[in-house]
Amino acid sequence: MAEKGAQVLEADAVGHALLDQPPTREPLIERFGEQILDFSGLPEKPPTIDRRKLAAIVFSDDAALKALEGLLHPRMRQTFEKAISRAARKRQATAVVLDAAVLFEAKWHDLCDVIVFVDAPADVRLARLVASRDWTAENLATRERVQMSLDTKRGRADFVLENHDDDAALSAAVDSLWDKLVRRPKTDPPRPSRLPRIEPDPAPDKPKKR
């Protein structure tokens, strides 16, 4: 979708960046202690938040997870809102894609006009996470345990993309979806949102034949 002109906001990347900003970092250290810090960096720089250490704590303690989400999710939402508003104001993109696994849980779905659920079987999801993040089956099960069920998310989506085949099949599915989105009639009622909706730039008028 980025190749087609969309601006993609990756929730994971935004969350990771915010972890080491003082407004987030200091309350986290106060809440969880220095056990969540990574001291392997340069001595002249403050230690960063070790995401693996933090994850090991919060995904084994529901209260700790809620504390982290209460601190991080509002700041993430502010970042998304600013990015969407800026893209709409400056017409920087045909659309903005918010890529977030916890879109419903964090109540970010009201920022979106359309919800797309990307589906894949459990064994495929695990194989990809093993390759990309070195996760185990337990890591995946722990994350999914604290999230809304996948069936519920799928049922609440406007569109479903099947992502268990090869890249060519996925690319074709994205092409079809993109065509539906950019040609979506303006009469369709969008989801409630406090942010401006981004419409594709109008096609230039064709010269009249004389």
C-alpha atoms as a printed R data frame, in Angstrom:
    type eleno elety resid chain resno       x       y       z
1   ATOM     1    CA   MET     A     1   0.000   0.000   0.000
2   ATOM     2    CA   ALA     A     2   2.930   2.330   0.599
3   ATOM     3    CA   GLU     A     3   4.029   1.662  -2.971
4   ATOM     4    CA   LYS     A     4   0.560   2.757  -4.101
5   ATOM     5    CA   GLY     A     5   0.826   6.114  -2.353
6   ATOM     6    CA   ALA     A     6  -0.330   5.381   1.180
7   ATOM     7    CA   GLN     A     7   1.445   6.611   4.284
8   ATOM     8    CA   VAL     A     8   1.907   3.636   6.613
9   ATOM     9    CA   LEU     A     9   1.998   4.135  10.386
10  ATOM    10    CA   GLU     A    10   3.441   1.052  12.093
11  ATOM    11    CA   ALA     A    11   2.159   0.914  15.660
12  ATOM    12    CA   ASP     A    12   5.039  -1.299  16.812
13  ATOM    13    CA   ALA     A    13   7.653   1.122  15.489
14  ATOM    14    CA   VAL     A    14   5.880   4.117  17.041
15  ATOM    15    CA   GLY     A    15   5.581   2.350  20.396
16  ATOM    16    CA   HIS     A    16   9.228   1.315  20.379
17  ATOM    17    CA   ALA     A    17  10.355   4.868  19.605
18  ATOM    18    CA   LEU     A    18   8.229   6.308  22.405
19  ATOM    19    CA   LEU     A    19   9.660   3.905  24.982
20  ATOM    20    CA   ASP     A    20  12.955   5.771  25.097
21  ATOM    21    CA   GLN     A    21  11.513   9.277  25.140
22  ATOM    22    CA   PRO     A    22  11.660  10.823  28.651
23  ATOM    23    CA   PRO     A    23   7.866  11.287  29.102
24  ATOM    24    CA   THR     A    24   7.460   7.513  28.695
25  ATOM    25    CA   ARG     A    25  10.841   6.212  29.820
26  ATOM    26    CA   GLU     A    26  10.952   7.817  33.263
27  ATOM    27    CA   PRO     A    27   7.475   6.663  34.436
28  ATOM    28    CA   LEU     A    28   8.300   3.152  33.189
29  ATOM    29    CA   ILE     A    29  11.506   3.029  35.228
30  ATOM    30    CA   GLU     A    30   9.617   4.349  38.247
31  ATOM    31    CA   ARG     A    31   6.925   1.674  37.797
32  ATOM    32    CA   PHE     A    32   9.087  -1.348  36.932
33  ATOM    33    CA   GLY     A    33  12.554  -0.448  38.194
34  ATOM    34    CA   GLU     A    34  15.951  -0.596  36.502
35  ATOM    35    CA   GLN     A    35  15.445  -4.291  35.725
36  ATOM    36    CA   ILE     A    36  13.882  -3.216  32.405
37  ATOM    37    CA   LEU     A    37  16.983  -1.300  31.269
38  ATOM    38    CA   ASP     A    38  19.645  -2.343  28.785
39  ATOM    39    CA   PHE     A    39  23.079  -1.259  30.020
40  ATOM    40    CA   SER     A    40  25.018  -2.658  27.051
41  ATOM    41    CA   GLY     A    41  25.176   0.657  25.167
42  ATOM    42    CA   LEU     A    42  27.735   3.431  25.261
43  ATOM    43    CA   PRO     A    43  28.569   4.563  28.828
44  ATOM    44    CA   GLU     A    44  28.049   8.239  28.000
45  ATOM    45    CA   LYS     A    45  24.447   7.581  26.911
46  ATOM    46    CA   PRO     A    46  21.575   6.665  29.237
47  ATOM    47    CA   PRO     A    47  20.516   3.012  29.123
48  ATOM    48    CA   THR     A    48  17.583   2.210  26.870
49  ATOM    49    CA   ILE     A    49  14.453   0.205  27.662
50  ATOM    50    CA   ASP     A    50  15.014  -3.490  26.989
51  ATOM    51    CA   ARG     A    51  11.789  -4.495  25.249
52  ATOM    52    CA   ARG     A    52  12.301  -8.213  25.865
53  ATOM    53    CA   LYS     A    53  12.729  -7.671  29.604
54  ATOM    54    CA   LEU     A    54   9.695  -5.397  29.704
55  ATOM    55    CA   ALA     A    55   7.605  -7.878  27.698
56  ATOM    56    CA   ALA     A    56   8.562 -10.734  30.030
57  ATOM    57    CA   ILE     A    57   7.124  -8.734  32.931
58  ATOM    58    CA   VAL     A    58   3.940  -7.340  31.424
59  ATOM    59    CA   PHE     A    59   2.814 -10.487  29.608
60  ATOM    60    CA   SER     A    60   2.975 -12.471  32.828
61  ATOM    61    CA   ASP     A    61   1.117  -9.883  34.913
62  ATOM    62    CA   ASP     A    62  -2.192  -8.396  33.755
63  ATOM    63    CA   ALA     A    63  -1.888  -5.412  36.099
64  ATOM    64    CA   ALA     A    64   1.576  -4.621  34.759
65  ATOM    65    CA   LEU     A    65   0.295  -4.861  31.183
66  ATOM    66    CA   LYS     A    66  -2.557  -2.459  31.927
67  ATOM    67    CA   ALA     A    67  -0.088  -0.041  33.517
68  ATOM    68    CA   LEU     A    68   2.109  -0.116  30.411
69  ATOM    69    CA   GLU     A    69  -0.844   0.330  28.074
70  ATOM    70    CA   GLY     A    70  -2.248   3.161  30.167
71  ATOM    71    CA   LEU     A    71   1.027   5.022  29.817
72  ATOM    72    CA   LEU     A    72   1.927   4.168  26.217
73  ATOM    73    CA   HIS     A    73  -1.342   3.910  24.267
74  ATOM    74    CA   PRO     A    74  -2.509   7.523  24.758
75  ATOM    75    CA   ARG     A    75   0.871   8.813  23.581
76  ATOM    76    CA   MET     A    76   0.736   6.506  20.573
77  ATOM    77    CA   ARG     A    77  -2.741   7.765  19.715
78  ATOM    78    CA   GLN     A    78  -1.540  11.364  19.831
79  ATOM    79    CA   THR     A    79   1.237  10.438  17.406
80  ATOM    80    CA   PHE     A    80  -1.237   8.790  15.023
81  ATOM    81    CA   GLU     A    81  -3.652  11.722  15.202
82  ATOM    82    CA   LYS     A    82  -0.920  14.229  14.378
83  ATOM    83    CA   ALA     A    83   0.362  12.121  11.475
84  ATOM    84    CA   ILE     A    84  -3.126  11.629   9.999
85  ATOM    85    CA   SER     A    85  -4.028  15.296  10.358
86  ATOM    86    CA   ARG     A    86  -0.720  16.371   8.818
87  ATOM    87    CA   ALA     A    87  -1.169  13.995   5.871
88  ATOM    88    CA   ALA     A    88  -4.692  15.296   5.286
89  ATOM    89    CA   ARG     A    89  -3.673  18.943   5.588
90  ATOM    90    CA   LYS     A    90  -0.656  18.661   3.300
91  ATOM    91    CA   ARG     A    91  -2.183  16.023   1.004
92  ATOM    92    CA   GLN     A    92   0.953  13.934   1.391
93  ATOM    93    CA   ALA     A    93  -0.729  10.605   0.659
94  ATOM    94    CA   THR     A    94  -3.755   9.033  -0.987
95  ATOM    95    CA   ALA     A    95  -4.545   7.295   2.309
96  ATOM    96    CA   VAL     A    96  -3.052   6.600   5.714
97  ATOM    97    CA   VAL     A    97  -2.690   2.974   6.826
98  ATOM    98    CA   LEU     A    98  -2.548   2.330  10.564
99  ATOM    99    CA   ASP     A    99  -0.901  -1.078  10.998
100 ATOM   100    CA   ALA     A   100  -1.771  -2.192  14.533
101 ATOM   101    CA   ALA     A   101  -2.346  -5.623  16.051
102 ATOM   102    CA   VAL     A   102  -4.280  -4.120  18.983
103 ATOM   103    CA   LEU     A   103  -6.353  -1.660  16.960
104 ATOM   104    CA   PHE     A   104  -9.601  -2.597  18.742
105 ATOM   105    CA   GLU     A   105  -8.114  -3.253  22.179
106 ATOM   106    CA   ALA     A   106  -6.456   0.182  22.255
107 ATOM   107    CA   LYS     A   107  -9.618   1.798  20.832
108 ATOM   108    CA   TRP     A   108  -7.740   3.265  17.876
109 ATOM   109    CA   HIS     A   109 -10.291   1.905  15.398
110 ATOM   110    CA   ASP     A   110 -12.294   5.142  15.574
111 ATOM   111    CA   LEU     A   111  -9.412   6.837  13.755
112 ATOM   112    CA   CYS     A   112 -10.137   4.682  10.714
113 ATOM   113    CA   ASP     A   113 -12.712   4.892   7.928
114 ATOM   114    CA   VAL     A   114 -12.145   1.259   6.925
115 ATOM   115    CA   ILE     A   115 -10.905  -1.757   8.912
116 ATOM   116    CA   VAL     A   116  -8.904  -4.478   7.121
117 ATOM   117    CA   PHE     A   117  -8.178  -7.772   8.884
118 ATOM   118    CA   VAL     A   118  -5.094  -9.617   7.616
119 ATOM   119    CA   ASP     A   119  -5.532 -13.331   8.235
120 ATOM   120    CA   ALA     A   120  -3.155 -16.305   8.252
121 ATOM   121    CA   PRO     A   121  -3.242 -19.757   9.900
122 ATOM   122    CA   ALA     A   122  -1.585 -20.164  13.292
123 ATOM   123    CA   ASP     A   123   1.273 -22.292  11.954
124 ATOM   124    CA   VAL     A   124   2.078 -19.684   9.287
125 ATOM   125    CA   ARG     A   125   1.968 -16.832  11.817
126 ATOM   126    CA   LEU     A   126   4.298 -18.725  14.136
127 ATOM   127    CA   ALA     A   127   6.770 -19.608  11.362
128 ATOM   128    CA   ARG     A   128   6.975 -15.958  10.355
129 ATOM   129    CA   LEU     A   129   7.494 -14.780  13.926
130 ATOM   130    CA   VAL     A   130  10.192 -17.398  14.509
131 ATOM   131    CA   ALA     A   131  12.015 -16.111  11.432
132 ATOM   132    CA   SER     A   132  11.530 -12.376  12.055
133 ATOM   133    CA   ARG     A   133  11.576 -12.089  15.857
134 ATOM   134    CA   ASP     A   134  12.915 -15.402  17.119
135 ATOM   135    CA   TRP     A   135   9.636 -16.055  18.955
136 ATOM   136    CA   THR     A   136   8.469 -19.370  20.354
137 ATOM   137    CA   ALA     A   137   4.977 -20.852  20.285
138 ATOM   138    CA   GLU     A   138   4.675 -19.737  23.910
139 ATOM   139    CA   ASN     A   139   5.517 -16.136  22.971
140 ATOM   140    CA   LEU     A   140   2.746 -16.121  20.373
141 ATOM   141    CA   ALA     A   141   0.212 -17.767  22.673
142 ATOM   142    CA   THR     A   142   1.003 -15.274  25.451
143 ATOM   143    CA   ARG     A   143   0.391 -12.273  23.179
144 ATOM   144    CA   GLU     A   144  -2.812 -13.667  21.715
145 ATOM   145    CA   ARG     A   145  -4.128 -14.551  25.176
146 ATOM   146    CA   VAL     A   146  -4.347 -10.889  26.170
147 ATOM   147    CA   GLN     A   147  -5.882  -9.749  22.884
148 ATOM   148    CA   MET     A   148  -9.395  -9.879  21.484
149 ATOM   149    CA   SER     A   149 -10.084 -13.171  19.713
150 ATOM   150    CA   LEU     A   150  -9.105 -13.292  16.062
151 ATOM   151    CA   ASP     A   151 -12.606 -14.427  15.109
152 ATOM   152    CA   THR     A   152 -14.067 -11.312  16.746
153 ATOM   153    CA   LYS     A   153 -11.593  -9.042  14.977
154 ATOM   154    CA   ARG     A   154 -12.298 -10.711  11.674
155 ATOM   155    CA   GLY     A   155 -16.031 -10.267  12.197
156 ATOM   156    CA   ARG     A   156 -15.656  -6.555  12.925
157 ATOM   157    CA   ALA     A   157 -13.566  -5.842   9.828
158 ATOM   158    CA   ASP     A   158 -14.846  -4.328   6.596
159 ATOM   159    CA   PHE     A   159 -12.449  -6.373   4.478
160 ATOM   160    CA   VAL     A   160 -10.340  -9.504   5.009
161 ATOM   161    CA   LEU     A   161  -6.990 -10.140   3.331
162 ATOM   162    CA   GLU     A   162  -5.797 -13.749   3.270
163 ATOM   163    CA   ASN     A   163  -2.032 -13.742   3.754
164 ATOM   164    CA   HIS     A   164  -1.082 -17.423   3.838
165 ATOM   165    CA   ASP     A   165  -0.074 -17.890   0.205
166 ATOM   166    CA   ASP     A   166   2.829 -16.495  -1.807
167 ATOM   167    CA   ASP     A   167   3.690 -12.850  -2.387
168 ATOM   168    CA   ALA     A   168   2.057 -12.807  -5.816
169 ATOM   169    CA   ALA     A   169  -1.304 -13.872  -4.394
170 ATOM   170    CA   LEU     A   170  -1.079 -11.271  -1.636
171 ATOM   171    CA   SER     A   171  -0.097  -8.569  -4.115
172 ATOM   172    CA   ALA     A   172  -3.125  -9.388  -6.266
173 ATOM   173    CA   ALA     A   173  -5.402  -9.263  -3.215
174 ATOM   174    CA   VAL     A   174  -3.976  -5.891  -2.184
175 ATOM   175    CA   ASP     A   175  -4.458  -4.556  -5.709
176 ATOM   176    CA   SER     A   176  -8.126  -5.585  -5.617
177 ATOM   177    CA   LEU     A   177  -8.635  -4.093  -2.152
178 ATOM   178    CA   TRP     A   178  -6.875  -0.854  -3.066
179 ATOM   179    CA   ASP     A   179  -9.079  -0.448  -6.113
180 ATOM   180    CA   LYS     A   180 -12.167  -0.805  -3.904
181 ATOM   181    CA   LEU     A   181 -10.852   1.696  -1.366
182 ATOM   182    CA   VAL     A   182  -9.818   4.479  -3.730
183 ATOM   183    CA   ARG     A   183 -13.036   4.097  -5.714
184 ATOM   184    CA   ARG     A   184 -15.213   3.905  -2.602
185 ATOM   185    CA   PRO     A   185 -18.252   6.149  -3.185
186 ATOM   186    CA   LYS     A   186 -18.199   9.334  -1.144
187 ATOM   187    CA   THR     A   187 -21.805   8.591  -0.206
188 ATOM   188    CA   ASP     A   188 -20.676   5.638   1.921
189 ATOM   189    CA   PRO     A   189 -20.888   6.729   5.567
190 ATOM   190    CA   PRO     A   190 -17.376   6.640   7.106
191 ATOM   191    CA   ARG     A   191 -16.723   5.345  10.577
192 ATOM   192    CA   PRO     A   192 -17.064   8.021  13.275
193 ATOM   193    CA   SER     A   193 -13.795   9.936  13.440
194 ATOM   194    CA   ARG     A   194 -12.611  13.243  14.822
195 ATOM   195    CA   LEU     A   195 -10.001  13.484  12.091
196 ATOM   196    CA   PRO     A   196 -10.322  14.666   8.496
197 ATOM   197    CA   ARG     A   197 -10.888  11.958   5.934
198 ATOM   198    CA   ILE     A   198  -8.317  11.777   3.143
199 ATOM   199    CA   GLU     A   199  -9.709  11.513  -0.366
200 ATOM   200    CA   PRO     A   200  -7.688  10.751  -3.506
201 ATOM   201    CA   ASP     A   201  -6.683  13.759  -5.533
202 ATOM   202    CA   PRO     A   202  -9.256  14.402  -8.291
203 ATOM   203    CA   ALA     A   203  -8.268  13.391 -11.789
204 ATOM   204    CA   PRO     A   204  -7.360  16.356 -13.994
205 ATOM   205    CA   ASP     A   205 -10.007  17.473 -16.444
206 ATOM   206    CA   LYS     A   206  -9.542  16.013 -19.895
207 ATOM   207    CA   PRO     A   207  -9.069  18.599 -22.672
208 ATOM   208    CA   LYS     A   208 -12.166  19.090 -24.724
209 ATOM   209    CA   LYS     A   209 -12.022  17.952 -28.328
210 ATOM   210    CA   ARG     A   210 -12.590  20.684 -30.864
